[in-house]
């Protein structure tokens, strides 16, 4: 046996007598369970379950660009036009309870007149269950006709309130107690008001109606308003009337007013709304009001609003209004708006 054969035999014997040491096996970690977002269709489209809960959440909002024209449209801006931009987002949460759906709403609004003149505000925040609502929300006095001409609502319609509203399929009726701290106030007084308001409304076929009233305890005056719409021909006719016993937080523009409009659906995407309003004993919109409407002149207003849907969730609106009061100069104002909703 030569030397080569000896070496090979020795190596084979050594390999047979030595245990094989394998590298440690690589074990993959078990992935954490992932709960994918589930669609919640119990409350309509757009809702999804918050992961790990049975609460449904909906996120929506809009982006708006608007150019106002007229006499000092921006308030402190002395030019005859002013561009503004707004972004608004709304969160709506709903869950089932033994009393029915429990709803919570938060609406944040961001307004920019320019790069430095901006504000962020809480536009609404309230809870709602079994017809009861409490928080910061808009009153029935914020409702109006579909155009932009009618002036039949409060100067401020967003209040800290508590209300109860009964609803059936085609009818509702409710009562609210409103904190009117930022409402109107008479001479030599501070805005520190409380009010009670009611709203009744519904639909009957092609006809819809609403009656709204309110009593301002600090100003010791109230107002009542009726509105109705009916589908006639290619559009919808809207009529409204309001009466105020004296300037108050629910209505202070005039002692009484009537308004009419006709919203013409020209095409599936185009709506044209001419409108007119007449005021008796006109004062105008301001937070500081006179003790009564005695001695004030009348006024009339006419306007035109055009809505055009460019594509789904994106539309343009243009509006122009002419106001002619007996006790003041006439004025023409308007705006052009682009808005994308989501």
C-alpha positions in Angstrom: 0.0 0.0 0.0 1.6 3.3 -1.1 1.5 6.5 0.8 -1.5 7.9 -1.1 -3.6 4.9 -0.3 -2.7 5.3 3.4 -3.7 8.9 3.5 -7.1 8.2 1.9 -7.9 5.3 4.2 -7.0 7.5 7.3 -9.3 10.4 6.1 -12.1 8.0 5.5 -11.8 6.5 8.9 -11.7 9.9 10.6 -14.8 11.1 8.8 -16.7 7.9 9.8 -15.7 8.4 13.5 -16.6 12.2 13.7 -20.2 13.4 14.2 -21.6 15.8 11.5 -22.3 19.3 12.9 -25.1 20.9 10.8 -25.7 24.7 10.8 -28.7 25.9 12.9 -32.0 25.8 10.9 -33.5 29.2 10.0 -37.0 29.4 11.4 -39.2 32.1 10.0 -41.2 34.1 12.6 -45.0 33.6 12.5 -46.6 36.8 11.0 -48.7 38.8 13.3 -52.4 38.4 12.5 -53.7 41.4 10.4 -57.2 42.6 10.5 -58.1 44.2 7.2 -60.5 47.0 7.0 -64.0 45.7 6.6 -66.8 47.6 4.8 -69.7 48.6 7.0 -72.9 48.8 4.9 -75.4 49.1 7.8 -75.5 52.9 7.6 -75.1 53.6 3.9 -72.1 53.9 1.6 -68.6 55.0 2.7 -68.5 53.5 6.1 -65.9 51.0 7.3 -65.3 49.2 10.6 -62.6 50.7 12.8 -60.2 47.7 13.2 -60.8 45.8 16.4 -64.2 47.4 17.1 -67.8 47.3 16.0 -67.8 51.1 15.3 -68.3 52.2 11.8 -66.5 55.3 10.5 -67.0 57.5 7.5 -64.6 60.2 6.3 -65.7 62.8 3.8 -65.2 66.5 3.0 -64.6 69.0 0.3 -62.0 71.4 -1.1 -63.4 74.8 -2.3 -61.8 77.7 -4.3 -64.0 80.8 -4.5 -63.6 84.3 -5.8 -66.0 86.9 -4.3 -66.8 90.1 -6.1 -68.6 93.2 -4.9 -68.3 96.0 -2.4 -65.5 94.9 0.0 -66.4 91.2 -0.2 -63.6 90.2 2.2 -64.6 92.6 5.0 -61.3 94.2 5.7 -60.2 93.9 2.1 -60.9 97.2 0.3 -60.6 95.8 -3.3 -63.7 94.8 -5.3 -62.7 91.1 -5.4 -61.2 88.6 -3.1 -60.1 84.9 -3.6 -60.5 82.4 -0.7 -59.8 78.7 -0.3 -61.4 76.3 2.1 -60.7 72.7 3.1 -63.3 70.8 5.2 -63.2 67.2 6.6 -66.0 65.4 8.4 -65.7 62.3 10.6 -68.9 60.4 11.3 -68.8 57.4 13.7 -71.8 55.1 14.3 -72.4 52.0 16.4 -75.5 50.0 17.5 -76.8 50.3 21.0 -79.9 49.2 22.8 -81.3 52.7 22.2 -80.6 52.7 18.5 -77.5 53.9 16.5 -75.1 56.1 18.5 -73.7 58.8 16.3 -70.7 61.1 16.7 -69.8 63.8 14.2 -66.7 66.1 14.1 -66.3 68.6 11.3 -63.1 70.6 10.9 -62.9 73.5 8.6 -59.8 75.4 7.4 -60.1 78.8 5.7 -57.4 80.8 3.9 -57.8 84.3 2.6 -54.0 84.3 1.8 -50.8 82.6 3.0 -50.9 84.4 6.4 -54.6 85.2 7.0 -55.9 81.7 7.8 -58.1 80.1 10.4 -58.9 76.6 11.6 -62.4 76.2 13.2 -64.5 73.5 14.7 -67.5 73.7 12.3 -69.5 71.0 14.2 -69.1 68.4 16.9 -72.0 66.6 18.4 -73.4 63.3 19.6 -76.8 61.9 18.6 -78.8 58.9 20.0 -82.5 58.0 20.0 -83.4 61.4 18.6 -81.4 63.4 21.2 -78.5 65.6 19.9 -76.1 67.6 22.0 -73.0 69.6 21.0 -72.1 72.3 18.5 -74.3 72.0 15.4 -76.4 74.1 12.9 -80.0 75.0 13.8 -83.0 74.6 11.6 -82.6 78.4 10.9 -79.6 77.5 8.7 -81.9 75.9 6.2 -83.0 77.9 3.2 -84.1 77.7 -0.5 -81.7 76.0 -2.9 -80.4 79.3 -4.5 -78.2 82.0 -3.0 -80.6 84.9 -3.1 -82.9 84.2 -0.1 -82.0 85.9 3.2 -84.4 84.2 5.6 -82.0 82.8 8.3 -80.1 83.9 11.4 -76.9 85.9 11.3 -75.4 83.0 13.3 -76.9 79.6 12.9 -74.2 77.5 14.7 -74.8 77.0 18.4 -74.0 74.9 21.4 -77.5 73.2 21.7 -79.4 70.3 23.0 -82.4 69.1 21.0 -84.8 66.2 20.5 -86.1 65.4 17.0 -88.7 62.8 16.1 -88.4 61.4 12.6 -90.5 59.1 10.5 -90.0 58.4 6.8 -91.6 61.6 5.5 -92.0 63.8 8.7 -89.9 65.3 11.5 -90.6 67.5 14.5 -88.2 68.8 17.1 -87.4 71.2 19.9 -84.0 72.7 20.8 -82.5 74.8 23.5 -79.8 77.0 22.0 -76.9 79.0 23.6 -76.9 82.3 21.7 -73.7 83.9 23.0 -72.6 84.9 19.5 -76.1 86.0 18.4 -77.4 89.5 17.9 -77.9 91.9 20.8 -79.6 95.2 21.2 -78.0 98.5 22.1 -76.2 98.8 25.4 -76.4 95.0 25.9 -73.9 92.1 25.7 -74.4 88.9 23.7 -75.4 86.4 26.4 -78.6 84.9 25.1 -80.5 81.7 25.4 -83.2 80.6 23.0 -85.7 77.9 22.3 -86.5 76.8 18.7 -88.7 74.3 17.0 -88.7 72.7 13.6 -91.4 70.8 11.8 -91.1 69.5 8.2 -91.5 66.7 5.7 -92.4 65.7 2.2 -95.6 64.7 0.5 -95.0 63.5 -3.0 -93.4 66.3 -5.0 -94.0 68.8 -2.2 -91.7 69.5 0.7 -92.3 71.9 3.6 -90.7 73.3 6.8 -91.9 75.5 9.6 -89.3 76.9 12.0 -89.7 79.2 15.0 -87.5 80.6 17.8 -87.8 82.7 20.9 -84.8 84.8 22.1 -85.2 85.2 25.9 -82.6 88.0 26.3 -83.9 90.1 23.5 -87.5 89.1 24.4 -88.5 88.7 20.7 -88.9 85.8 18.4 -89.4 84.8 14.8 -91.3 82.3 12.7 -90.6 81.1 9.1 -92.4 78.8 6.6 -90.8 77.3 3.4 -92.1 75.1 0.8 -91.0 73.6 -2.6 -92.9 71.8 -5.3 -91.7 70.3 -8.6 -93.3 72.1 -11.5 -92.4 71.6 -15.1 -88.6 71.4 -15.7 -87.7 72.7 -12.2 -88.7 73.2 -8.6 -90.6 76.3 -7.3 -89.6 77.5 -3.8 -91.5 79.9 -1.6 -90.7 81.3 1.8 -91.9 83.8 4.3 -90.5 85.0 7.7 -91.8 87.3 10.4 -89.9 88.7 13.4 -91.6 90.4 16.4 -88.4 92.4 16.9 -84.7 92.1 16.2 -83.5 88.8 17.8 -80.9 86.0 17.2 -83.2 83.9 15.1 -84.1 86.6 12.5 -83.0 90.3 12.5 -82.7 91.3 8.8 -86.2 92.8 8.6 -89.6 92.7 10.4 -90.9 90.5 7.6 -89.7 89.1 4.3 -91.0 86.9 1.4 -88.8 85.1 -1.1 -89.4 83.0 -4.3 -87.2 81.1 -6.6 -87.5 78.7 -9.5 -84.6 76.1 -9.8 -84.6 75.1 -13.5 -82.9 71.7 -14.3 -81.8 72.7 -17.7 -79.8 69.4 -18.2 -78.6 66.6 -16.0 -75.6 68.7 -15.1 -76.9 72.3 -15.3 -79.2 74.0 -12.9 -80.3 77.7 -13.3 -82.0 79.4 -10.3 -83.5 83.0 -10.6 -84.8 84.3 -7.4 -86.3 87.4 -5.7 -86.9 88.6 -2.1 -88.8 91.6 -0.6 -88.1 92.9 2.9 -90.5 94.9 5.0 -88.8 97.3 7.5 -85.3 96.2 6.4 -82.3 96.5 8.7 -79.7 94.2 7.2 -77.4 91.6 8.7 -75.4 92.7 11.8 -75.0 91.5 15.3 -75.7 94.8 16.9 -79.4 95.6 16.2 -81.9 98.4 17.0 -84.5 97.9 19.7 -87.2 97.5 17.1 -87.9 97.9 13.3 -90.0 101.1 13.6 -89.1 103.7 11.0 -87.0 101.5 8.8 -87.5 101.5 5.0 -88.2 98.4 2.8 -85.8 96.7 0.4 -85.8 94.2 -2.4 -83.3 91.8 -3.8 -82.9 89.8 -7.0 -80.4 87.3 -8.0 -79.3 84.4 -10.3 -77.4 81.3 -9.4 -76.0 78.7 -11.9 -74.7 75.3 -10.8 -72.8 73.0 -13.2 -71.5 69.6 -12.4 -68.3 69.2 -14.4 -67.7 65.5 -13.4 -68.8 63.4 -10.5 -67.9 65.1 -7.2 -66.6 68.2 -8.9 -68.8 71.2 -9.7 -68.8 74.9 -10.5 -71.2 77.5 -9.1 -71.6 81.2 -10.0 -74.0 83.6 -8.3 -74.8 87.3 -8.6 -77.1 89.3 -6.3 -78.5 92.9 -6.5 -79.9 94.6 -3.4 -81.7 97.9 -3.3 -82.7 99.2 0.2 -84.8 102.3 0.7 -82.4 103.6 3.4 -79.1 102.9 1.8 -77.1 102.5 -1.4 -77.8 99.7 -3.8 -75.1 97.0 -4.2 -74.2 94.1 -6.5 -72.3 91.1 -5.1 -71.5 87.6 -6.3 -69.0 84.8 -6.5 -67.5 82.1 -8.6 -66.8 78.7 -6.9 -65.1 75.5 -7.8 -65.6 72.6 -5.3 -64.4 69.0 -5.2 -66.2 66.7 -2.8 -65.0 63.4 -1.5 
